[in-house]
Structure formats: structure tokens, C-alpha cells
Amino acid sequence: MQVDGREYRSIWLATDGLGVEIIDQTRLPFTFVVVRLDSLQQAMDAIRSMQVRGAPLIGATAAYGICLGLREGTRTAHLEDMAGQLISCRPTAINLRWAVERMLRVVLPVAEEMRLEAAYREAERICSEDVRTNEAIGEHGLVLIREIWRKKGGRDPVRILTHCNAGWLATVDWGTALAPVYKAARAGIPVHVWVDETRPRNQGASLTAWELAAADIPHHLIVDNAGGHLMQRGQVDLCLVGTDRTTASGDVCNKIGTYLKALAAADNGVPFYVALPGSTVDWSVTNGLAAIPIEERGAEEVLRIQGLDAGGEVRVVSIAPAVTPALNPAFDVTPAALVTGLVTERGICPASSEGLLGLYPEHR
Ligand code: MRU
């Protein structure tokens, strides 16, 4: 996507072909900073601190993390050790494990002196595939948005509510939930996005709003608790969110608060769709509530908030008494029964085993 007239992906290989460059997402929306990663440790720090975040981008960064780590040694034990360390950086997004395992499958059978080259090739392949996959999600989601627009009489904008950031910053490019929005805007279908601020890290306010503003797509930022009210008043035509892990039976694990939006959508007859690449499906799990590990992050993310002060300084301030403890589960699980459909790179399907297997028969 474009930033100030220049085409960017969210991660790319530096011009020397060794280092990896990322956009530091902890600095947005106030400052656009590119950071260079040169070691496995730096890649892991970037994932943990959420300089990079979003399931597909975490996977892509981990793939390059393997490349950076291989620069320090190419022995099998070292590779396996790196894989374990990377996978433990963030426990919920399955794309992290998917990407690391894919890298091992490609690199391990290769002679040690060829491993570095093979790894860079595979990491680049993961990134280019991600871009193609997300664009395909965009095309399928566009059909859905066009249909809603037609039913509305082809005049007023389609009003889409989204949670967290599942835009191009969360992937290598295009995004998952926002890919159909970008496609619709380019196809001339008027859209308006309700952007949940997404406490505690505010990915909606700082990243989704930034992306939409850069693409000139009409949107309003809303507090996390406003969605239900807007749905009751008939001001939401479609909820469209991403996912960090989808079970083989269609349960969806996404940013904390997604479940409440799905409940409100069901109560108000608003279609609730989830956009995902096939790599986000965990085929080994059917019961999301019981089996998906939910990342718990530091209490400081809840107790403090970052913003720009009137003098243009970025500051972090406390919002609760110093003695107050906080709990910070980062994701929740929306049961398949509350999901109208899954928008994938292979088409749209019901959130069910049969629906998913219909699109991914190789997992039967
Ligand atoms: O904690 P984050 O910012 O990594 O969480 C991201 C999300 O919840 C996204 O919705 C999800 O990863 C899908 S991204 C295409």
C-alpha cells in the first residue's frame, strides 16, 4: 500500500539482501519509522514488543528471523532451538508456528552450507504468497460487499464495523479484513468503516484509522463499547474482522472484544464475517474455547495509555490508581455459531468443519 505516494510492504529485505526492514508499528500513527533487523534476537524482540503484529506479519517476521539466526550458524540443533524460541514469542497466532515449521521443512533437508540461501528464498516466498493470498481474500470479500450495496439500493455507503487492525500492516500487504474494503473502494463502491479503538493497545485507533486515512477511505473511530449501540440503531451493515487462529470447526480466536461484537451482531441480525488465509486455520483443534492458548500480556498495557500531547510529544500516562492491579487477556474466542461466514483466499464458506473442508479438501 502507499504511504506518502511510495509503495510499501510491512516487511522487506534490505538492499544488502541480509538485513530485514519493518515499519515500527509502536510509533504509529504519530511517526513513520523504518527499523532494520539483523539478528534472531532483534526479530524476536520486534514480535514480542509488537513493533510487528498481526498473525500473518508475525509469521513472515518469524520466517525472516530464521534467516537472521542462520547467519549466526547453520547447524541443525541451532535451527531447532531458534524455532522453539520464535514459536514461544506470541502463543495465540498460529501463523507463527505455521511459518516456522514451513521454514524447517524446507531448510533442514538442505546441506548446511546451502541453508542460509534456501531460508532467504523460502521467507521471500512466504511473503509474496501472503500478498497474493490477501488480495484473493479481498476479491472474495468484494463480492459480499457489492451484494450488500446492491440490496441497499446501490446508493448509500456500506457501513462496515471492524475490530483491531487486520489491514495491510497486519499482513505483508492488503490485509485480511481490510482487503475487501480496499477492493470495494477501488471498485467505486462507497464504504464507511466504524473503527473500534481496540483497547488496550489501540490498534484500531493507531493503525486501522491511520491506514484508512492514508487510503482516503471514510471512517469514524468509535470506542469499543459503541458497536452494539450502532447495531441496534441499524447503522452497521456488516462486521468484518480478522483472526489469529481458526479451529477446524470454525471457532475464531481474535483480538479481545471480538466476541462481544459477534454477540451484538447476532442479537441485531447483522452479518458477522471473519477474513483469513488458510494458514490461520489450526486443523488440529476443534474446540477453540478449550484448546487455544490465550496470550496474557502485561498489566501496564491496561493501566497506561500512549498519546500525543498538545506540544507534539508522545507520552505514556497512567489511567488508574497506582495500586490497582489489571488483567490483560489479549484474545477471545468467538464460537462458530456466531460467525455468518469465513472469507478466505479460496472463497467464502460457512464457519463449520464441512465449510472449511469444502474449501480445503486436502485436510480431509
Ligand atoms: O495483538 P495483535 O495486534 O497482533 O492482534 C492482531 C489481531 O487480532 C488481528 O485481527 C489478527 O491478527 C488478524 S490480522 C490479519
Residues whose N, C-alpha, C, O or C-beta is under 5 A from the ligand:
A	BS01	MRU	R53 G54 A55 H163 C164 N165 A166 A170 T176 Q203 G242 T243 D244 N254 K255
